[in-house]
Amino acid sequence: MPATLPDGDPVPADGTLPRSALTGLGSRPFAFYVHVPFCVTRCGYCDFNTYTATELGPGASRESYADTAIREVRMARRVMGETALPVETVFVGGGTPTLLSPDDLGRVLAAIDAEFGLAPGAEVTTEANPESVDEAYLGKLREAGFTRVSYGMQSAREHVLATLDRTHTPGRVPQVVEWTRQAGFEHVNLDLIYGTPGESDDDWRASLEAALAIEPDHVSAYALIVEEGTRLAAQVRRGELASPDDDAMADRYLMAEELLGAHGLRWYEISNWATGDSAACRHNLLYWTGADWWGVGPGAHSHVGGTRWWNVKHPAAYASRLAEDVTPAHAREILDPADRQIERIMLELRLAEGCPVELLDDAAVRRAIGDGLIEAGPYERGRAVLTLRGRLLADAVVRDLT
């Protein structure tokens, strides 16, 4: 099961935000994240806040979830006051959001539009497992206003999928992507994972080539992390599976950069590649550039004007609070200017556009350039941009620069 929630300051029962959070409200982009905490089965590597039917217990259900989420959307409107906040992006994640009906997902989106208004050309994404959708479902999802689908492909090798406890077959992904395009979606992302125990270089190459054959306009590739408390961590601890190898992980990343780049996808964030600016995930870019967002759902995190809060984890507790018109927030923290600057550096350095040099210690940046970790050309233009080697060592580079 997922880790416990962090501690923080108490949140008023009505969810009122501090004055500092509301200063400048409306001058920053605003987005919604909607967490759908349901899965058919729990993947062995996953530590997200998700629940199978047997784990839910009384007080929560898929059937009632959309109505509960809509209550939080309406609470968000009350908390944010009358300031005009057109929603630039909506991202529905999980879990498996597409275990809800397209009508239910559409009702949540319609509530966001009714309370806040969707900005013209808003990006609306849902994650989906390949086995959880069909032609009819995707058609209804597009009619409801969704513009983008992100599929958890993970691998094209059956034995890798089996190690990850994924239930789809490799051939399912091309089929659902074809249906997605037929339904009128312009943007499709494929999520891949590298470094699974038992995965070879050839397996990873085959997964990249299979993904590219589908011609998505966006690919996300993430190194497998063995999270404490997961079934995968227990298997590694018992010696049943080998721990991911750091050198192999680096080689797999370099392979992804080579193959994706050769097919016209360019990195715009360390783990994300797109065919162009219009294909980049605008929602995630808002996270990485300090925008405001409201997270709906159990365990969801929100950020407005330097105040961050997180909801109670269990769907039943979440539903109970909203039924009583009490905020579902578990706790919050108010970031001071120094914390906000460090966070900005950490996030913006992951982007291809980099971070303003003025935020960094100049001597440290010059050392990083000498070590081949920061690009020299962008530095002359006032930006600190990671080299390919710098991307492989990003966490260490950030530590050195902050």
N, C-alpha and C positions, 0 to 999 in steps of 0.2 A: 504494500500500500504506500501511497505517497508520504513524504516526510510531514512532520507537524508544521503548522503555520508559525511564522516568526512572531515574536513578541512585538509590542508597540504600544502607542498611547491609545487610550479608550476613545471610541467614536460616539458622539451624541446620538441618542436614540432616533432622532429624525434625520441623521446623516449630515447635518449642517457642516459646511466646510469653513476653515479659518479664513479670515479676511485676506490674508496673504495669498491664498490660492485663487481667490476671485479677482485679484488685481490683474488687469490686463486680459481678463476673460473675453474671448471673442477675437482677440488680436492674434491668437495662435490657432493653427488647424485643430479640428476636433474630430474624434473618431469613436466608434464603438467596437469593443470586442465582446462577443457572446460565447460563453463556454457551455457546451452541451456535454454533460459528464457521463454519458452512457456508452458502453461497449458490449458486444456480444460475448467476447472472451477477453481476458487480460493478456496482452503480449508480455513475454518474459522479460523484456528489457525496459518496459514502460513504468515510469514513476509519476505519470500525470495523475491529476485528480479525477479519476474515472471509476465507474462502478458497473459491474455486471448485474443482471437481474437478481442473482442470489445474494449480492452484497448490499443491495439498496435498503432492504428492510422497509417497515411501514412509514408512511408519511410522505413518500415521494414516488413519482412514476413518470414514465415517458409521456403518458397520455395527458398529464396535467402540467407538464413542464413549460410549455409555451405560455400558458396563462400566468405562471409564476414569474417567468422572465419578463413578461410585459408589465407586471406590477413594478419590477425594479426599473424598467425604462421610464415609467411614469414618475417614480420616486426621483429618478435622476433629473427629470425636468423641474420638479419642485425645488430640489437642492440647488440647481444651477440658476434658478431665478428666471428673469425675463430676457436676459441677454440673448441676442440672436446667435445661434450656434449651428450653422448648416454643417451637416455631417459629411466629411470628405470621404471617409472609408468606413466600411463595416466588415469585420472578419469574424466568421463563425467557426470556432475550433472545438477540439474535444480531446479525448473521446472520439466518437463517431457521430458528427452532427446529422448525417444522413440516415441515422436510425429514426429520427423524427420525420414525420411526413413533410412533403414539400409545402403543403398547406400550412402546417405549424411554423415552419421556418419563414414562410411568407408573411404570416401574421406578426411574428416578432419584428421582421423588417418593416412592415407597414406601421407598426406602433412607433418605431424609431422615426420614421418619416412623418407620422402625424404629430409627434411631440416636438421634434427638432427640425425636421425638413432635411431631405437629402440634397446635398449640393449638386448643381448640374454636373453630369458626368461622373457621379460618385462611383467609386470602385466597391463592389460588394462580392466578397469571397466566401466560399464555404470549403472546408476540408471534407474529404470523402474517402472512404475505403473503396477500392475497386469493386468489391462484391456487393456493396450496399446500394448501388444505383442501377437503373436500367433506362431504356429509351424514354418511357413515359415519365418516369421520375424527373429526368433531366429536363424534359420539355416543360414540365410544370415549374421547376425551379427557375428556369429562364423567364417564364411568364411572370413569376413573382418578383422579378427585378434583380436577380443575381447576375453578375457579369463575369465571374471568374471561379474556376474550380481548381483545388489543389489536391492531387491524388497521392496517397501514401503507397508508392510503388515499392520502395525500399531496395529491391533486388530483382534481377531477372533469373536468378538461379533458385531452383526449388529447394535445394538443401540449405541455402542461406535463409530463405523464407521460413523453412521449418525450424531452424535454430532461433529465429526471432519470434516464432509462434504466430506468424502471419498466415491468414487463412485463404488468401486468394492465390490463384495460379498465375504464372508469368503471362500467359496468353490473354488473361482478362484485361490487362491494362490497355493494349491497343484497341480492343473492342469498345471499352467505355469512353476512351478519348475520341474515337470516331463518333459515337453517339453524342458526346458533348459538343463537338463541332456542328453536328447536324442540328442540334437544338438551338444553335445560334450563339454559343459562347465564343468570344474572340480570344480569351486568355486562358491557358491551361498550364498549371505547374505540376511537375513530377518531383516528389520527395524521394531522395535516395539516401541510404545509409552505407557507409564503408567501415571496414574493420571488424565485422562480425566474426567470431571464432569459427574457423574452418573455411573462411572465404580466402581464395587465392587471388593473385594479381589478375589471372585470366578471368576469374569470376567477376571481379570488379570491372574489368574492361568490357566483358560481355554485357553487364548491366548498363554501363554508360552507352554502349553502342545500341542496345535495345531501346533505351530511352530516346536517343537521338533519332532512331528510325521512326519514331512516332511524331517527330517534329514538334515538340512543345516549344512555346516561346519563353519558357522559364523553367529552370532546374535548380533545386536546392539539394546540396550534398552535405551531409553531416557525418562527422566521425562518431562512431558508436561510443557512448559513455556508459560504463557499468555503474549503475546507480545503486547505492546501498538500499537494502530492503526489497529489491526485486528478485524474481526467480532466477534471472541470469546471474546476478551477483552471488546467489547461493551456489549455483552450478560452478562458477569460477572458484569460489572459496573451497568447494569440495574437490576441486581438481578435475571435474568432469569436462570443463571447457577451459581453453587457454585464455589468459588475459589478452586484450588487444595490444599489439606491439607498436610502440611509438614510431619506430623507423618505418614500419609497414604503413602506418597511417599517413606519414609524410609522403611516401611514394604514391599512395592512392590519391592524395590531394593533387599532387603534381600531374598524375595521369588525368584526373578530372579537368584540371586547367588546360591541359594540352588538347584533349579530345573535344571538350565543350567549345574552347576557343576556335579550334579548327572548323567547327560547324556553325560559327557565327554567333555564339553566345558569349557575352563578355561579363566578367565579374563586376558587380557593382557593390557587393558586400562580401565579406570573406567566404561565406557559405552559399552565396546566391549568384546565379548567372542568368542573363536575359538577352533577348535578341535586340533590345533597344530600350530607350527610356520609357516608351509607352507600355512595355511588357514588364517592367520592374514592379514589384509588389509595393504599391503606394502606401498600403497600411503599415507594413513593416518599416518603410522609410520614415513614417511619422513617429514610430517608436524611437528610431535611431537618431532623430533630429529634435527630440525634446518637445513634441506636440502634447496636447491634452487628449486623454481618452478615458472613457468609462467602461469598466469591465463588468459585464452582466453574468451572473451565474455563480454557483458554489466554487469557492477557491479563486475566483477571478480577481485580478489586480487592476487597479485604476491609478491614474496620475492626472492631477490638475494643478497647474501652477506651483510645482514643487512640493505638493502634498501627495503622498502615495498611500493607498489603503488596500486591504485585501479582505475578501468575504470569507465567512465561515465555510468549512470544507464540505460537510455532508449535505447532500440534496434535501434531506428531511429537515435539518436545522435551518437551511436556507429558506425552504418553503414556509416553515413555521413562522419565522420572523416576518417575512413579507405578508403573510396572512394577517398578522397583527399590526401591519403598517409600521414596522420597526426596521431600521436599516439592517441589512444582512452583513454589514462590515464587521469583521472580527477585531481589527486594530488598524492603526495608521501611524505614519511618521511624517514629520515635516523636515525636508532636507534644507540644511543651511547652504549659503552660497558656495562654500568650499566643497561640500559634498556634490552639489549640482555641477560644479565645474569639473570635478574628477569624473563624474558619470558622463558628462558631455564628451570629455576626451576619450574615455573608454569606448563609447559607442561610435563617435564620428571617425575614430582611427580605423574602425572596421570597414569604412566605406571607401570606394574607389576615389571619391572626391576628397577624402582625408579630413584633417582637422586644421583649423587656423593655427599657424605657427605661434602666434602671439599668446596662445593659451599655455604654451610649453616653455620649459627651460631651454634657451637657445643652445647652450653648450651641450646639453644632453641630446638635442636633435642633431647637432653637428657630429657628435660621436656615433649616433645611429646611422647617419649617412656614411661615415667612414667604415662602419661595420657592414654596410650593404643592406641595411634594414629599412631605410627611408630613402625615397627617390630624391635625387639632387635637383632635377628640373623643377618639379612643383614647389620645392622649398624656396627657390628663387622667386616664385610667384606668391609666396606667403602661405603655402599649404604643406602639411606633413602627410605624405602618402606612403603607405607601406609598399615595399618591393615584394616580389614573390617570396623571397626568403623571409621577409618580415611578416608576411601573412602566416607562414608556418610557425613563427615564434611570436605571434601577436600578443599573447598574454604577457610574456616576458618583456616585450618592447613597451607595452603600456606601463608596466611596473617601473621600468627604467625612466620613462618620460614623465611620470607623475610622482 
